[in-house]
Amino acid sequence: MKVLLLILTLYLTSGPVDCAEVTGYTGGRVLINCKYGHTRYMNHTKYFCKISRGKCTDKILSKTQNTSDHERRVFFVNETLAGIFSVLIKNVSLQDGGTYRCGVEDPAVKPTDVTLQVKEDPCCGKTLTQEAHPGDTVTFTCEYPQESKYLSKYVYKATDHNYSVVIYTLGLSTQNGRFSLFDYQEENLFNVSISDVTEEDGGVYLCGVQGRKQGDLNPYYSLFNEIQLQVTASSITTIIIVGVCVALLLIGGSALIVYKLTHKKTRDSASSSSNRRNTVNSDDVPHTPFYEEIPDTRATSTVYATTQDPGPHTAANRSAHPPTAPPVKDIYPMAQLSHPAAESSAEYATVDLTT
């Protein structure tokens, strides 16, 4: 009786395991939502595993996930809704079919079992490349299986482990800003258009549908095809940019050359002016005659001598200024008799100062 009561208590505490059915297509991706209830478990470690013979195998944990490993086929997607975490399986194969379990590592939280059914369809598993230039309007086509005709159409943009919805529709058409979607159910495809494309619009887009089986609590998303949008500058824009850069280089080079020539001319002019000033200081300044009294103990006569000042004696000045240029200046030395006599005579001599 006590054992039965204990089992009943555990059942009421944890509750039964939730079950869900998911359909994926070979080559495509499946985004599975796992509900864990109360938000107080948001920071708890989440797990995802495949059930084999009643046991959890190939278990992955959210806390040990390497976000830089882009080669993983199964990984946790960053949470965007409280109480729900998502796991994505990419490049789905037939071997991926089976039952999976996801939940929180806390015995008080009941896990969710998900049964994945994998199908093949020629519409799915494609990777398309689309090119556009900034300012263009680009349109890409997404095919889907016949059985998905009446399901809601979705377009995701994938960046690493972030998956965000850019547009979806519950009917035949919708528009969200620069994005628009038109569903052509008779052709099993829908078109997505992006107007006034920017470089930020480039990236990976995933086309798919939202699926929900009868009685399922959580929807899933089956993503069929991948579109890689490459946004590059147009050739005209490139030519304009290159032309502007070349013009700026030419203008800068010309300005540098003019500056150097002007600077050299100014420097040469300053040097020439300095040389002229030096020449004037050395040659053109007039010389004032001066007199010197020379005592002579040998004679009683006064001697008058006239000397000639040759000016600067440097070789440069002698070469630049011929002997006829500088004027002759008189110098009168006066010799004073040391012993005056009654009779004296004056003698005159001309002295050439050549040294």
C-alpha positions as CSV (number, residue, x, y, z in Angstrom):
1,M,0.0,0.0,0.0
2,K,2.8,2.4,0.9
3,V,4.6,1.5,-2.4
4,L,1.5,2.3,-4.4
5,L,1.0,5.6,-2.6
6,L,4.7,6.5,-3.4
7,I,4.3,5.8,-7.1
8,L,1.1,7.8,-7.2
9,T,2.8,10.7,-5.5
10,L,5.7,10.7,-8.0
11,Y,3.3,10.5,-10.9
12,L,1.3,13.5,-9.7
13,T,4.6,15.4,-9.0
14,S,6.3,14.8,-12.3
15,G,3.4,14.0,-14.5
16,P,3.5,11.9,-17.6
17,V,6.1,12.4,-20.4
18,D,4.8,14.8,-23.1
19,C,4.9,13.3,-26.6
20,A,5.2,15.0,-30.0
21,E,5.5,13.9,-33.6
22,V,7.8,15.7,-36.0
23,T,8.3,15.3,-39.7
24,G,11.6,16.1,-41.4
25,Y,12.9,15.8,-44.9
26,T,16.3,14.5,-46.0
27,G,18.8,17.2,-46.6
28,G,16.7,19.7,-44.7
29,R,16.5,20.8,-41.0
30,V,14.2,20.3,-38.1
31,L,13.7,22.8,-35.3
32,I,12.2,21.0,-32.2
33,N,10.7,23.0,-29.4
34,C,11.0,21.6,-25.9
35,K,8.8,23.0,-23.1
36,Y,10.1,22.9,-19.5
37,G,7.4,25.0,-17.8
38,H,8.4,27.4,-15.0
39,T,10.9,30.2,-15.8
40,R,12.8,29.4,-12.6
41,Y,14.5,26.6,-14.6
42,M,15.7,29.0,-17.3
43,N,19.3,28.8,-16.0
44,H,19.3,25.0,-15.5
45,T,21.2,22.7,-17.8
46,K,19.1,21.4,-20.7
47,Y,19.6,18.0,-22.4
48,F,18.7,16.3,-25.6
49,C,19.2,12.6,-26.4
50,K,18.0,9.8,-28.6
51,I,16.1,6.9,-27.0
52,S,17.6,3.5,-27.8
53,R,16.2,0.5,-26.0
54,G,14.7,2.7,-23.4
55,K,17.9,4.5,-22.6
56,C,19.1,8.0,-23.4
57,T,22.0,7.8,-25.9
58,D,24.1,10.5,-27.6
59,K,23.2,12.9,-24.9
60,I,24.2,16.6,-25.4
61,L,24.1,19.2,-22.7
62,S,23.5,22.9,-23.2
63,K,26.2,23.9,-20.7
64,T,28.9,22.0,-22.6
65,Q,27.9,23.1,-26.1
66,N,30.7,24.7,-28.1
67,T,29.1,27.6,-29.9
68,S,32.1,27.9,-32.2
69,D,31.7,24.3,-33.6
70,H,29.7,24.9,-36.8
71,E,30.1,21.3,-37.9
72,R,27.7,19.9,-35.3
73,R,24.5,18.5,-36.8
74,V,22.6,18.7,-33.5
75,F,22.8,21.8,-31.2
76,F,20.8,24.0,-29.0
77,V,19.5,27.2,-30.4
78,N,19.7,30.4,-28.3
79,E,16.5,30.7,-26.3
80,T,14.1,33.5,-27.3
81,L,11.0,32.4,-25.3
82,A,10.7,31.9,-21.6
83,G,9.9,28.3,-20.7
84,I,10.9,26.8,-24.1
85,F,14.2,25.8,-25.5
86,S,14.9,24.6,-29.1
87,V,17.1,22.0,-30.6
88,L,18.0,22.0,-34.3
89,I,19.0,18.9,-36.4
90,K,20.5,19.9,-39.7
91,N,21.2,17.8,-42.8
92,V,18.6,15.3,-41.7
93,S,19.1,11.7,-42.9
94,L,16.9,8.6,-42.8
95,Q,19.1,7.3,-40.0
96,D,18.0,10.3,-37.8
97,G,14.4,8.8,-37.5
98,G,13.4,7.7,-34.1
99,T,12.4,8.9,-30.7
100,Y,14.2,11.7,-28.8
101,R,13.9,13.1,-25.3
102,C,14.5,16.7,-24.2
103,G,14.2,18.3,-20.8
104,V,15.9,20.0,-17.9
105,E,18.3,18.2,-15.5
106,D,16.0,18.4,-12.6
107,P,13.8,15.5,-11.4
108,A,10.9,17.9,-10.7
109,V,10.6,18.8,-14.4
110,K,9.0,16.2,-16.7
111,P,10.7,15.6,-20.0
112,T,9.3,15.6,-23.5
113,D,9.6,12.7,-26.0
114,V,9.7,13.6,-29.7
115,T,9.2,11.1,-32.5
116,L,11.0,12.1,-35.7
117,Q,9.8,10.8,-38.9
118,V,12.1,11.4,-41.9
119,K,10.8,11.5,-45.5
120,E,12.2,12.1,-48.9
121,D,11.0,14.6,-51.4
122,P,12.7,16.1,-54.5
123,C,11.7,19.6,-53.4
124,C,13.8,19.6,-50.3
125,G,17.4,19.6,-49.2
126,K,18.5,22.2,-51.7
127,T,21.0,25.0,-51.2
128,L,20.5,28.0,-53.5
129,T,22.7,31.1,-54.0
130,Q,21.3,34.5,-54.8
131,E,23.3,37.6,-55.6
132,A,22.1,41.2,-55.3
133,H,23.5,44.7,-55.1
134,P,22.6,47.4,-52.5
135,G,19.3,49.1,-53.4
136,D,18.1,46.2,-55.5
137,T,14.9,44.1,-55.0
138,V,15.7,40.5,-54.8
139,T,13.2,37.6,-54.9
140,F,13.9,33.9,-54.1
141,T,11.6,30.9,-54.4
142,C,11.0,28.2,-51.7
143,E,9.5,24.9,-52.7
144,Y,7.6,22.6,-50.2
145,P,6.0,19.1,-50.2
146,Q,2.4,18.7,-51.3
147,E,1.4,17.7,-47.8
148,S,2.6,21.1,-46.5
149,K,0.3,23.1,-48.7
150,Y,-2.0,24.3,-46.0
151,L,0.6,24.8,-43.3
152,S,1.8,28.2,-42.2
153,K,4.9,29.3,-44.2
154,Y,8.0,30.6,-42.4
155,V,11.3,32.1,-43.3
156,Y,14.2,32.1,-40.8
157,K,17.5,33.9,-40.9
158,A,20.4,31.9,-39.4
159,T,23.4,33.4,-37.8
160,D,25.6,30.9,-36.0
161,H,23.3,29.4,-33.3
162,N,20.7,32.3,-33.6
163,Y,17.6,31.6,-35.6
164,S,15.2,34.5,-36.0
165,V,11.9,34.7,-38.0
166,V,12.0,37.4,-40.7
167,I,8.5,36.7,-42.1
168,Y,5.7,34.2,-41.9
169,T,2.1,33.9,-43.2
170,L,-1.0,32.1,-42.2
171,G,-2.7,32.9,-45.5
172,L,-1.5,33.4,-49.1
173,S,0.4,36.6,-48.7
174,T,1.9,39.0,-46.1
175,Q,4.3,41.9,-45.8
176,N,6.7,42.8,-43.0
177,G,8.6,46.0,-43.8
178,R,10.8,45.4,-46.8
179,F,10.0,41.7,-46.8
180,S,7.0,40.2,-48.5
181,L,5.8,36.7,-49.0
182,F,3.4,35.2,-51.6
183,D,2.2,31.6,-51.4
184,Y,1.3,29.8,-54.7
185,Q,-0.3,26.7,-53.4
186,E,-1.2,25.3,-56.8
187,E,2.5,25.2,-57.5
188,N,3.7,24.1,-54.0
189,L,6.0,27.1,-53.6
190,F,6.1,30.6,-52.2
191,N,8.2,33.6,-53.2
192,V,10.0,35.9,-50.8
193,S,11.0,39.4,-51.9
194,I,13.3,41.9,-50.2
195,S,13.2,45.5,-51.4
196,D,16.0,48.1,-51.1
197,V,18.5,45.4,-50.2
198,T,21.3,46.4,-47.9
199,E,24.6,44.6,-47.1
200,E,23.2,43.6,-43.7
201,D,20.5,41.6,-45.5
202,G,23.2,39.2,-46.8
203,G,23.3,35.8,-45.1
204,V,21.6,32.4,-44.8
205,Y,17.8,32.1,-45.1
206,L,15.8,29.0,-44.4
207,C,12.4,28.2,-45.9
208,G,9.9,26.0,-44.2
209,V,6.6,25.4,-42.5
210,Q,5.3,25.2,-39.0
211,G,3.9,21.8,-38.2
212,R,1.7,20.6,-35.3
213,K,0.1,17.2,-35.0
214,Q,-3.3,16.8,-33.5
215,G,-3.0,17.2,-29.7
216,D,0.6,18.3,-29.7
217,L,1.3,21.1,-27.2
218,N,4.4,22.5,-29.0
219,P,4.8,23.2,-32.7
220,Y,7.9,22.3,-34.6
221,Y,9.4,23.7,-37.8
222,S,10.5,21.7,-40.8
223,L,12.9,23.7,-42.9
224,F,13.3,22.5,-46.4
225,N,15.8,24.6,-48.3
226,E,18.6,27.0,-47.7
227,I,19.2,30.3,-49.6
228,Q,22.5,32.0,-49.4
229,L,22.0,35.7,-50.2
230,Q,25.2,37.5,-51.3
231,V,25.0,41.3,-51.3
232,T,27.9,43.0,-53.1
233,A,28.6,46.5,-54.4
234,S,27.6,47.0,-58.1
235,S,30.4,47.4,-60.7
236,I,29.4,51.1,-61.3
237,T,29.7,51.8,-57.6
238,T,33.1,50.0,-57.5
239,I,34.3,52.1,-60.5
240,I,33.2,55.3,-58.8
241,I,34.9,54.4,-55.5
242,V,38.1,53.4,-57.3
243,G,38.0,56.6,-59.4
244,V,37.5,58.8,-56.3
245,C,40.4,57.0,-54.5
246,V,42.7,57.5,-57.5
247,A,41.7,61.2,-57.8
248,L,42.4,61.7,-54.1
249,L,45.8,60.1,-54.5
250,L,46.7,62.3,-57.5
251,I,45.6,65.4,-55.7
252,G,47.6,64.5,-52.6
253,G,50.7,63.7,-54.6
254,S,50.4,66.9,-56.6
255,A,50.0,68.9,-53.4
256,L,53.1,67.2,-51.9
257,I,55.2,68.0,-55.0
258,V,54.1,71.6,-55.0
259,Y,54.9,71.9,-51.3
260,K,58.3,70.5,-51.7
261,L,59.1,72.7,-54.7
262,T,57.9,75.8,-52.9
263,H,59.8,74.9,-49.8
264,K,63.0,74.4,-51.8
265,K,62.5,77.7,-53.6
266,T,62.0,79.5,-50.3
267,R,65.0,77.9,-48.8
268,D,67.2,78.8,-51.8
269,S,66.0,82.4,-51.8
270,A,66.8,82.6,-48.1
271,S,70.3,81.2,-48.7
272,S,70.9,83.7,-51.5
273,S,69.8,86.6,-49.4
274,S,72.1,85.5,-46.6
275,N,75.1,85.4,-48.9
276,R,74.3,88.9,-50.2
277,R,74.1,90.2,-46.7
278,N,77.5,88.6,-45.9
279,T,79.1,90.2,-49.0
280,V,77.8,93.7,-48.0
281,N,79.1,93.3,-44.5
282,S,82.5,92.4,-45.6
283,D,83.1,94.6,-48.7
284,D,80.6,97.4,-48.9
285,V,81.0,99.0,-45.5
286,P,83.2,102.2,-45.9
287,H,86.4,102.3,-44.0
288,T,87.2,105.3,-41.8
289,P,90.7,106.6,-41.8
290,F,92.5,106.2,-38.5
291,Y,95.7,107.7,-37.1
292,E,98.3,106.1,-34.9
293,E,101.1,107.8,-33.1
294,I,104.4,105.9,-33.4
295,P,107.3,106.8,-31.2
296,D,110.7,106.6,-33.0
297,T,113.9,106.7,-30.9
298,R,116.2,106.5,-33.8
299,A,115.6,109.8,-35.4
300,T,114.5,113.3,-34.6
301,S,112.3,113.7,-37.6
302,T,108.7,113.1,-38.1
303,V,107.7,110.5,-40.7
304,Y,104.4,110.5,-42.4
305,A,103.3,107.2,-44.0
306,T,100.3,106.6,-46.1
307,T,98.9,103.0,-45.9
308,Q,96.4,101.3,-48.1
309,D,93.8,98.9,-46.5
310,P,93.3,96.0,-48.8
311,G,90.0,94.9,-47.2
312,P,89.3,91.2,-46.7
313,H,92.1,88.8,-47.5
314,T,90.1,85.6,-48.2
315,A,90.5,83.9,-51.5
316,A,86.7,84.0,-52.0
317,N,86.6,87.8,-51.6
318,R,89.7,88.3,-53.8
319,S,88.0,86.3,-56.5
320,A,84.6,87.9,-56.1
321,H,85.9,91.5,-55.9
322,P,88.7,92.7,-58.2
323,P,91.4,95.0,-56.8
324,T,89.7,98.0,-58.4
325,A,86.5,97.6,-56.4
326,P,87.5,98.7,-52.9
327,P,88.3,102.4,-52.5
328,V,91.7,103.5,-51.2
329,K,91.6,104.8,-47.6
330,D,94.4,106.8,-46.1
331,I,96.0,106.0,-42.8
332,Y,98.4,108.5,-41.3
333,P,100.7,107.2,-38.7
334,M,102.5,110.0,-36.9
335,A,106.0,109.4,-35.5
336,Q,106.8,111.5,-32.5
337,L,110.4,112.5,-31.8
338,S,111.6,111.2,-28.5
339,H,114.2,114.1,-28.3
340,P,113.1,117.3,-29.9
341,A,115.8,119.1,-31.9
342,A,116.1,122.6,-33.1
343,E,116.5,121.5,-36.7
344,S,114.3,118.8,-38.0
345,S,113.1,117.6,-41.3
346,A,110.1,115.7,-42.4
347,E,110.2,112.5,-44.4
348,Y,107.3,111.0,-46.2
349,A,106.9,107.4,-47.1
350,T,104.1,105.4,-48.7
351,V,103.4,102.0,-47.1
352,D,101.3,99.5,-48.9
353,L,99.6,97.1,-46.4
354,T,99.4,94.0,-48.5
355,T,99.3,91.5,-45.7
